[in-house]
Amino acid sequence: MMKRFSLLLLALTYQLPAHALPPEGMVFELKSSVVKIHVVNEQGHHGVGSGVVVAKDHVATNCHVVANARGVRVSKFGEGHAPVALKADWKHDLCLLRMQGLELPPVKLGSTRDLQYAQPVFTISFPNNARKPLATYGEVTALYPMDGAHIIRATADFRLGGSGGPLFDDSGTLVGLVTMKSPGRNAYYYNIPADWVKDLINQPEIAITTQKELPFWDAPEDQRPFFMRALQPEQAGDWAALEAICQSWVAAQPESAEAWYLLALAQHRQNHPENALPSLEKSIAINQRHADAKSLLGQIKDNIASGKCTSSSC
């Protein structure tokens, strides 16, 4: 069984080459749109998350930050504001808090359809209940198609308190919200797409924070996205199980470069280069910037050329 994804969010600084860092002035300006969210849960315990202003008096965050809370308060510059209404997309773990008189600038909304692999990104949030918003830097490492957009995997990592914080591209456009990480020391960090924010803005408001539906990452195993189902067998080296999942994945989402790459990886590790090669070619055809697929393709071809493998076995 796959371990439940942790919700330990943001942000150790991941150092990129200097030329990849966004301008300091841009990051400072965006911090004025990032807020801390305080909640009191059903047991009376205090919790902290992050959020970002996405429209006038509207703050986006993860639903798991505010779900079932007895009290919610948004703070900025030492002032606290209580939301007057809520819009919730429980399945996608996305909530919008409507405020009154927040008077903070909204950020520009982007789309994950415009992102590229290895593109620099950065987050801003309140890790470990920090007094001021902090930034963490990284790059896009995977894009997983889901419900008209893409879940973003990036190397900008998270710490507790960062849930719901914004993920920006290198132009300062909002492309996602930091949401979840995989278990283990070499964790993967995932962000839900800003595209879903645009969809939710026009939905009706609700008055209570009672959760109506589990988020996709907490659904039963067979109802989770394929990228989540594939993670445990990949990390465990269970290549037969990974191949079975990826065969279903490419059938359901033939446009996913990650599905074809992981299928190829499973085929390669089971000594079937004749299957891995066409899978890798499909992955690269979908995404010319998929470095892992290109590396594995080159490795297999080098092995065949050197006699370590034939075209049908290794």
C-alpha positions as CSV (number, residue, x, y, z in Angstrom):
1,M,0.0,0.0,0.0
2,M,1.2,3.5,-0.8
3,K,2.0,5.5,2.3
4,R,-0.2,8.5,2.8
5,F,1.3,11.6,1.3
6,S,2.6,14.0,4.0
7,L,1.4,17.6,4.2
8,L,4.7,19.1,5.5
9,L,5.0,22.4,3.6
10,L,7.4,24.9,2.8
11,A,10.5,26.0,2.5
12,L,14.2,25.2,2.7
13,T,16.0,27.3,0.1
14,Y,17.1,25.3,-2.9
15,Q,20.0,27.1,-4.5
16,L,19.9,27.5,-8.3
17,P,22.6,29.1,-10.4
18,A,22.6,32.9,-9.9
19,H,21.3,33.6,-13.4
20,A,18.2,31.5,-12.6
21,L,17.1,33.4,-9.5
22,P,14.2,35.9,-10.0
23,P,15.0,39.6,-9.4
24,E,15.0,40.4,-5.7
25,G,12.7,43.4,-6.2
26,M,10.1,41.2,-7.8
27,V,10.1,38.7,-5.0
28,F,9.9,41.4,-2.4
29,E,6.9,43.0,-4.2
30,L,5.1,39.6,-4.4
31,K,5.5,39.1,-0.7
32,S,2.9,41.8,-0.1
33,S,0.2,39.5,-1.6
34,V,1.1,36.5,0.5
35,V,-0.8,36.0,3.8
36,K,-0.6,33.8,6.9
37,I,-3.8,31.8,7.7
38,H,-4.5,30.9,11.3
39,V,-7.0,28.2,12.2
40,V,-8.5,26.7,15.3
41,N,-9.5,23.1,14.7
42,E,-12.3,21.0,16.2
43,Q,-10.1,20.1,19.2
44,G,-9.2,23.7,19.9
45,H,-5.6,23.5,18.6
46,H,-4.0,26.3,16.7
47,G,-2.6,25.7,13.2
48,V,-1.0,27.9,10.5
49,G,-1.0,27.8,6.7
50,S,-0.3,30.2,3.9
51,G,-2.4,31.9,1.2
52,V,-2.2,34.3,-1.7
53,V,-4.4,37.1,-2.9
54,V,-5.8,36.1,-6.3
55,A,-8.5,38.7,-6.8
56,K,-9.9,41.7,-4.9
57,D,-10.6,40.5,-1.3
58,H,-10.1,36.8,-2.3
59,V,-7.4,34.6,-0.8
60,A,-6.5,31.2,-2.3
61,T,-5.2,28.4,-0.1
62,N,-5.4,24.6,0.3
63,C,-8.7,23.3,1.6
64,H,-6.9,21.1,4.1
65,V,-5.7,24.3,5.8
66,V,-9.2,25.4,6.7
67,A,-11.3,22.3,6.5
68,N,-13.6,21.7,9.5
69,A,-12.0,24.6,11.3
70,R,-13.9,26.3,14.2
71,G,-12.2,29.6,13.4
72,V,-10.2,31.1,10.6
73,R,-8.2,34.3,10.5
74,V,-6.0,35.9,7.8
75,S,-3.2,38.1,9.0
76,K,-0.9,40.5,7.2
77,F,1.2,43.4,8.5
78,G,0.1,42.7,12.1
79,E,-3.6,42.9,11.3
80,G,-6.1,40.1,11.4
81,H,-9.1,39.6,9.1
82,A,-11.9,37.0,9.3
83,P,-13.2,35.6,6.0
84,V,-16.9,36.3,5.4
85,A,-17.5,33.4,2.9
86,L,-15.8,30.4,1.3
87,K,-15.6,28.8,-2.1
88,A,-14.4,25.2,-2.0
89,D,-13.2,22.7,-4.5
90,W,-12.7,19.9,-2.0
91,K,-11.5,17.3,-4.5
92,H,-8.7,19.5,-5.8
93,D,-7.8,20.8,-2.3
94,L,-8.4,24.4,-3.3
95,C,-10.4,26.9,-1.3
96,L,-11.0,30.7,-1.8
97,L,-11.6,32.9,1.3
98,R,-13.6,36.0,0.6
99,M,-12.5,38.9,2.8
100,Q,-13.7,42.4,3.4
101,G,-11.3,45.4,3.3
102,L,-8.2,43.3,2.9
103,E,-6.7,45.9,0.6
104,L,-3.8,43.7,-0.7
105,P,-2.7,43.5,-4.4
106,P,-3.8,40.4,-6.3
107,V,-1.1,38.4,-8.2
108,K,-1.3,37.7,-11.9
109,L,-2.8,34.3,-12.6
110,G,-1.0,32.0,-15.1
111,S,-1.5,28.5,-16.5
112,T,0.5,25.3,-16.1
113,R,0.0,24.8,-19.9
114,D,2.7,27.4,-20.4
115,L,5.3,25.8,-18.1
116,Q,8.4,24.0,-19.3
117,Y,10.6,21.3,-17.7
118,A,13.6,22.9,-16.0
119,Q,11.9,26.3,-15.9
120,P,12.8,28.2,-12.7
121,V,10.0,28.6,-10.1
122,F,9.8,29.9,-6.6
123,T,7.5,29.9,-3.6
124,I,6.7,32.4,-0.9
125,S,5.0,31.3,2.4
126,F,5.3,31.1,6.2
127,P,7.2,27.9,7.0
128,N,7.2,27.0,10.7
129,N,5.0,29.9,11.5
130,A,7.7,32.4,10.4
131,R,7.1,36.0,11.3
132,K,7.7,37.1,7.7
133,P,7.1,35.4,4.4
134,L,10.1,33.4,3.1
135,A,11.0,32.4,-0.4
136,T,12.3,29.0,-1.7
137,Y,13.7,28.4,-5.2
138,G,13.8,25.5,-7.6
139,E,12.7,24.3,-11.0
140,V,10.0,22.3,-12.7
141,T,10.9,18.6,-12.8
142,A,7.6,17.0,-13.9
143,L,4.1,18.0,-15.1
144,Y,1.2,15.6,-14.6
145,P,-2.0,16.1,-16.6
146,M,-5.0,16.3,-14.4
147,D,-8.5,17.8,-15.0
148,G,-7.6,20.3,-17.7
149,A,-4.3,21.4,-16.1
150,H,-1.1,19.9,-14.6
151,I,0.1,19.0,-11.2
152,I,3.6,20.6,-10.9
153,R,6.5,18.7,-9.3
154,A,9.3,21.1,-8.5
155,T,12.5,21.1,-6.5
156,A,11.4,24.1,-4.4
157,D,10.7,22.2,-1.1
158,F,8.2,22.8,1.7
159,R,8.0,22.9,5.4
160,L,5.1,22.9,7.8
161,G,3.1,26.1,7.5
162,G,3.6,26.5,3.8
163,S,0.4,24.7,2.7
164,G,-1.5,27.0,0.3
165,G,1.4,29.2,-0.4
166,P,2.0,30.4,-4.0
167,L,4.3,28.9,-6.6
168,F,5.4,31.5,-9.1
169,D,7.2,31.1,-12.5
170,D,10.3,33.2,-13.3
171,S,8.2,36.1,-14.4
172,G,6.3,36.4,-11.1
173,T,3.1,34.8,-12.4
174,L,1.2,32.5,-10.1
175,V,1.3,29.0,-11.6
176,G,0.4,26.8,-8.5
177,L,-0.2,26.4,-4.8
178,V,2.2,24.3,-2.8
179,T,0.2,21.3,-1.5
180,M,1.9,18.0,-0.7
181,K,5.1,16.0,-0.5
182,S,5.8,12.3,-0.9
183,P,7.2,10.3,2.1
184,G,10.9,9.7,2.7
185,R,14.2,11.6,2.7
186,N,14.3,12.1,-1.1
187,A,10.8,13.5,-1.2
188,Y,9.0,14.9,-4.3
189,Y,7.2,18.2,-3.9
190,Y,3.9,18.8,-5.6
191,N,1.8,21.9,-6.4
192,I,-1.8,22.1,-7.6
193,P,-2.3,24.3,-10.7
194,A,-3.4,28.0,-10.7
195,D,-5.7,27.0,-13.6
196,W,-8.1,25.6,-11.0
197,V,-8.2,29.0,-9.2
198,K,-9.6,30.6,-12.3
199,D,-12.3,27.9,-12.4
200,L,-13.3,28.3,-8.8
201,I,-13.6,32.1,-8.7
202,N,-16.9,31.9,-10.6
203,Q,-18.4,29.1,-8.4
204,P,-21.0,29.8,-5.6
205,E,-20.0,30.6,-2.1
206,I,-20.7,28.5,1.0
207,A,-20.9,29.6,4.6
208,I,-19.2,26.7,6.5
209,T,-15.9,24.9,6.3
210,T,-17.2,21.4,6.8
211,Q,-15.4,19.2,4.3
212,K,-17.7,17.6,1.8
213,E,-15.2,15.4,-0.1
214,L,-11.7,13.9,0.3
215,P,-8.9,15.6,-1.7
216,F,-7.4,13.6,-4.6
217,W,-4.3,12.8,-2.6
218,D,-6.3,11.2,0.2
219,A,-8.7,9.2,-2.0
220,P,-8.6,5.3,-1.9
221,E,-5.6,3.9,-3.6
222,D,-7.3,2.9,-6.9
223,Q,-8.9,6.4,-7.2
224,R,-5.7,8.4,-6.8
225,P,-3.9,9.9,-9.8
226,F,-1.5,7.6,-11.6
227,F,1.5,9.6,-10.6
228,M,0.8,8.9,-7.0
229,R,0.1,5.2,-7.6
230,A,3.4,4.9,-9.5
231,L,5.6,6.4,-6.8
232,Q,5.8,3.5,-4.3
233,P,6.7,0.8,-6.8
234,E,9.3,3.2,-8.4
235,Q,10.9,3.9,-5.1
236,A,10.8,0.3,-4.0
237,G,12.2,-1.0,-7.4
238,D,9.1,-3.1,-8.0
239,W,9.4,-2.8,-11.8
240,A,6.7,-5.3,-12.7
241,A,4.2,-3.5,-10.6
242,L,5.3,-0.1,-12.0
243,E,5.0,-1.4,-15.5
244,A,1.4,-2.6,-14.9
245,I,0.4,0.8,-13.5
246,C,2.1,2.7,-16.3
247,Q,0.5,0.6,-19.0
248,S,-2.9,1.7,-17.5
249,W,-1.5,5.2,-17.2
250,V,-0.5,5.6,-20.9
251,A,-3.8,4.1,-22.0
252,A,-5.7,6.7,-19.9
253,Q,-3.3,9.6,-20.6
254,P,-1.3,9.0,-23.7
255,E,-0.2,12.7,-23.7
256,S,1.7,12.3,-20.4
257,A,5.5,12.3,-21.0
258,E,6.0,11.1,-17.4
259,A,3.8,8.0,-18.0
260,W,5.8,7.0,-21.0
261,Y,9.1,7.7,-19.2
262,L,8.2,5.6,-16.1
263,L,6.9,2.8,-18.4
264,A,10.3,2.8,-20.2
265,L,12.2,2.8,-16.9
266,A,10.2,-0.2,-15.7
267,Q,10.8,-2.0,-19.0
268,H,14.5,-1.2,-19.0
269,R,15.0,-2.4,-15.5
270,Q,13.3,-5.7,-16.5
271,N,15.8,-6.0,-19.4
272,H,13.5,-5.3,-22.2
273,P,15.1,-2.6,-24.3
274,E,13.0,-3.4,-27.3
275,N,10.0,-2.1,-25.3
276,A,11.8,0.7,-23.5
277,L,13.2,2.4,-26.6
278,P,9.8,3.2,-28.2
279,S,8.4,4.2,-24.9
280,L,11.2,6.7,-24.4
281,E,10.8,8.0,-27.9
282,K,7.2,8.7,-27.2
283,S,8.1,10.5,-24.0
284,I,10.6,12.7,-25.8
285,A,8.2,13.4,-28.6
286,I,5.7,14.8,-26.1
287,N,8.4,16.7,-24.2
288,Q,11.7,17.6,-25.9
289,R,13.0,18.9,-22.6
290,H,12.6,15.6,-20.6
291,A,16.2,15.2,-19.5
292,D,15.7,11.9,-17.7
293,A,14.1,10.3,-20.8
294,K,16.9,11.5,-23.0
295,S,19.5,10.3,-20.6
296,L,18.0,6.8,-20.4
297,L,17.6,6.6,-24.2
298,G,21.3,7.5,-24.6
299,Q,22.3,4.9,-22.0
300,I,20.4,2.1,-23.7
301,K,21.7,3.0,-27.1
302,D,25.2,3.2,-25.8
303,N,24.8,-0.3,-24.1
304,I,23.6,-1.7,-27.4
305,A,26.5,-0.1,-29.4
306,S,29.1,-1.4,-26.9
307,G,27.7,-4.9,-26.9
308,K,26.4,-4.8,-23.3
309,C,22.9,-5.2,-24.7
310,T,21.2,-6.3,-27.8
311,S,18.1,-4.7,-29.2
312,S,16.0,-7.4,-27.5
313,S,17.8,-8.0,-24.1
314,C,20.3,-6.7,-21.6
